[in-house]
Structure formats: structure tokens, C-alpha cells
Amino acid sequence: MQQLGSLGRKPWAFLDTYRGKLFMGQWPTLPEMFTITCRRYGERPCFTIYEPDRISLSYNESLEKIKAAARWLHARGIKKGDKVAVTGKNSPEWAVAYMGVLFSGATVVPIDYQLKNEETDLLIATAKARVLFVDEEKFDRYKNGDAALEEVISLKKGVGTYVYDLDGPEAEIEAAQSEDLAALLFTSGTMGNPKGAMLTHENLVSDSYLSQGHLDIFHTDIFYALLPIHHAYTMLAVLIESLSVGAEVVFGKRMVTKAILKDLKEAKITMLLAVPLLFNKVLASIIRGLKEKGPVVYGLISFLMAVSGFIKKVFKVNPGKKMFGFILDKASLTTLRICICGGGPLAPSVFRKYNQLGIDFIQGYGLTETSPIINLNPKEHYKETSVGRVIPWIDMKILDPDERGVGEVAVKGPVVMKGYFEMPEETAEAFTQDGYLKTGDLGYLDNEDYLYLTGRAKNMIVTEGGKNVYPEEIENEFQLFEEIDQVLVRGYTAGKNDRAERIEILVYPSPDFKWTEGDELAAPGEELVKKRIDSIVAEVNQRLLPYQRIERITLLGEPMEMTTTKKIKRGTL
């Protein structure tokens, strides 16, 4: 277990100045952390948006609105231990609501805004949320709906009660302690019995500072909140990291390349955290533009990129920013200081090309249950095939390693969740007897504590966009189709250089179904069966979220092997 970062960093040392004054113990709570930052950088910009016009709140202005929201919640009986849900598009209002809940002493429940209404209903009910902050599109449904909510607040001005208009009388609010629950994040799918990871203030605050042991961030940085902010990755690595050092958060509204590049340029973004899908698209655009200049120019630039990458890797000097400034400027990447990729597998070639172009590009690893960051590649000593070095204070080990040292990754430390909300059996199953969290991922560690992932112990599929897909949820959609006897959903990769998973379905058609062509019975010929299965999959895809949709169909001539409890043996396929 490392006590310091990769270069002896201890970026949390400044907290000693405030310990015993603004907070007690090892780590401040999130409200205490924000208060400390306001003391240090109160006049600096905090929450900013550029669409349609630039609107920005300073740290002090944000603190005023956050405290007013907390007073309003307190006046309505919200207290420590209560749950308040927040769902909506990325915005300063979302962040104010999130922090307002925490300042009231309560627990925040961030919910994916892209979920279907009934799925959101289930999560609200499971969390026992008393109040909901929601965007304008869904405000009326929840304000007039059947959900057992005491209050519904709009994150958009002009619709119902607006978050910025909230206030309440001064009061002694019982503050949460470091070990108290800060956020309840649902990690698994929303069908059946959702799992809510219980993350404490200590989990989130310690992770925000300990991850800085491998990466310097500054109050002058400008982070781009582009990915959905309810997700642990963006919530911690963008929002909370920014607030921990006094940096600015710019909220992106649309996952459209043109809009993203416009924001990057106008806002002078220095920290871009995204998933492989976005980085792949931007890089493909750059490479396409270079190839259009002809084979000679493209060949020369490719050679110079290789030289730049070698110099950076070996001599720790970054010549790429100057060498390829004209390329970066055209791609609106000039101001970027750091790019961080997480949430899914990234091809080492993509990692390499960004670094060759002069961008400090790194990747990390974690999961919701670990707040989420547990590995991060230091830009001074990155390894392109690794997901990063174990961050300080985290104890990582490999369970039951094979002859190559590969086994299930397990971790212990201040970033690890308390457990799953009201699910003692699932919580017990997630930990080893000596208290290590089992990640469900397979990998190995080198002699410098860099982690290399080799696969997943369970069935979960991680798409190129960083979304977790649970095969059983998709399989359930096919239960009522008589034409299908067996169905299995799994991930596949398109080629050896493409590590991102796509979704495939294996179908064994029912041998007993009476196939028809028009109004007449027909022999179940291959073309007829394929046509009908294709139409069924297309129908199901319409009901699924975009990242869950099936891309490849394989028809089987023989049934899949099953257990005695009639479950398909996935391991035999």
C-alpha cells in the first residue's frame, strides 16, 4: 500500500491547516471540503455554462445558493439519514441541488436521466426518497404523479418551484459526519432488485484527494462535465475533484461533436474526462484530416508523431504540443492540459497517438463501489497497456492468481463502499472474509503496482461508451416470444485491435413453433426463421436504451447446454 503518490505527492497536506477548525478527523465531509475551498478561492468561477450564453457562479455565489437550498430542505423536515433524489441533464442547477442535499445533512440519490419513467420510479421507491429535483420535461409527471414524494423541485426556471428560488429560515442543521452516507448510487440494472452502493463522505472525499497522488490538478484548471453527472465517474472525477481544489466546472449540454468542440474552444477547457467512444471519434476525425493532405504529408506527420512519442516516453519531455499545434488548434484541443479516459476499455494505439500529439493522455480504472477511482496512470510514467497504478492508501491484491498471476482484483481502503443499501446478503457476497471488495474483474499487477485487466469474472458487458450492460435484462425481453426457445446475450469484440465490447445475441429458435408465411403454415426454412428473428430483435431494440441494443445475431442449430435449474451454461459457449 503506497502512502504517497507516484512522485512523492501529498496534495491533501494543506488540509492540516483546517483540521480542528473547519473539520475533525482524517477527512472533511463534502460540505466541509466545499467550505474550505470557498475560503481559499471564493471569488473564482465555480459552476459555468456556455449554452446559449455564458452564465457563471463563483464559489461564494454557489455557496449562498447551496446553503439556501439546504435551509429549505431542513425547513421541510429533511435531516440526516433522509434520501433526496436528483435527476436531470448536466447543469449548474444539478450541482447546486446535489450539494444542497449534502449541506442539509441528507443523502443524495443521483439517478440516470435517460432511464424510462417506470425505472426511475423504482429507484425512487427503492431509495425511499422524500424529495426529487428533476428537469422540466419530467416535472409535471412527478409533481402530479403517484410517487410517494413530499416535494418535487424543478431544475429549470419557469417550471414549478425552481431550485435557485429555494430558501428557508436560519437553523441549526445537524451536519453529516465523515462516516455518514453521502450518496446512494445504483450500480446494477433497474429491473428486478436494484443495487444501491452506499458511499460515505469519507469514501468520496478521500478518493478525490488520493487520486491526486498520481495527477496534479490546480485551482486554475477548467473541467468539462460532458458525461452524465449522475455516474460515479463524472460525479467524482469532474465535479468533486474540481470542488476539492477550487477549479471551474463547465457543464456540457449535448454529446454532439460539433457542440463539444465549440465548448472546448470557448471555455478554454484544460481537463477533459471522457469515455473511449468520444476520444475515438475525435482521433478518427484528426487522422481523416491528415490523410486528406495526401500520403506524403500523412507519412511525414506519422513519422514525426512517432518521434514525439519516443521523446516523451523516454526523456519525459513533451515536444508534441509545439510540433502539432496546428493540428490541435484545428481540433479545438489546444488548451487541453490533461485527457483522462475511463468507463471502458481503450485501445493502446489510441492512448499512444494522443500522447504523440502532445496531449497528456492517461487512463484510469475503478467501479462505483470504490467511489470510483482506484487506479490512475501518472502522466510522468504512464503504461499504455495498463489501466494505471494503484492510488495511495489503497490495498489491492489478486485473488487465486493463476500461473500468469491473473485472478480476480480485490481492494481495501477508505474509498470502498459501506455496502449495498438494505441488501445484507449481496453485501456479504461482495467482500472476502478479510474485508476486501471483490471487483468482478480479472487482472494482474506488475512490480510497480500497475494493474493490467484481462477480462471480467462476471457477465457484465462494458460498451465503448462506458455503459454497463447486463445481459439478463436484455434476455428478459425475449421471454414472451414463442418463436424463441433459448436466448443468450453476450459481449463480443469486432477485431483484435478493438477491445470495446459490442452486444451479440445467440438464439435457438423453438422447434415446436408453427411458422407461418402470410396465412399459410410453412416449413421453418432458414430464410423464414432468420427474417422473423431479425424482426423480433428489431422490436426489442426499440424498447432498449441505445447502449443496450443488439448489433449481431447468431442463430443456433442446436440447443445450448443447461444446468438442472434450466439456466444456460455460459461458460461452455
Secondary structure by P-SEA (a helix, b strand, c coil): cccccccccccccccccccccccccccccaaaaaaaaaaccccccccccccccbbbbcaaaaaaaaaaaaaaaaaacccccbbbbbbccccaaaaaaaaaaaaacbbbbbbcccccaaaaaaaaaaacccbbbbccccccccccccccccbbbbccccccccccccccccccccccccccccbbbbccccccbbbbbbbcaaaaaaaaaaaaccccccccbbbbccccccccccccccaaaaaacbbbbbbbccccaaaaaaaaaaacccbbbbcaaaaaaaaaaaaaaaaaacaaaaaaaaaaaaaaaaaaacccccccccccaaaaaaaccccccbbbbccbbbbaaaaaaaaaacccccccccccccccccbbbccccccccccccccccbbbbbcccccccccccccccccccccccccaaaaaaacccccccccccccccccccbbbbccccccccccccbbbbbaaaaaaaacccccccbbbbbcccccccccbbbbbbbbbcccccccccccccccccaaaaaaaaaaaaaaaaaaccccccccbbbbbccccccccccccccccc
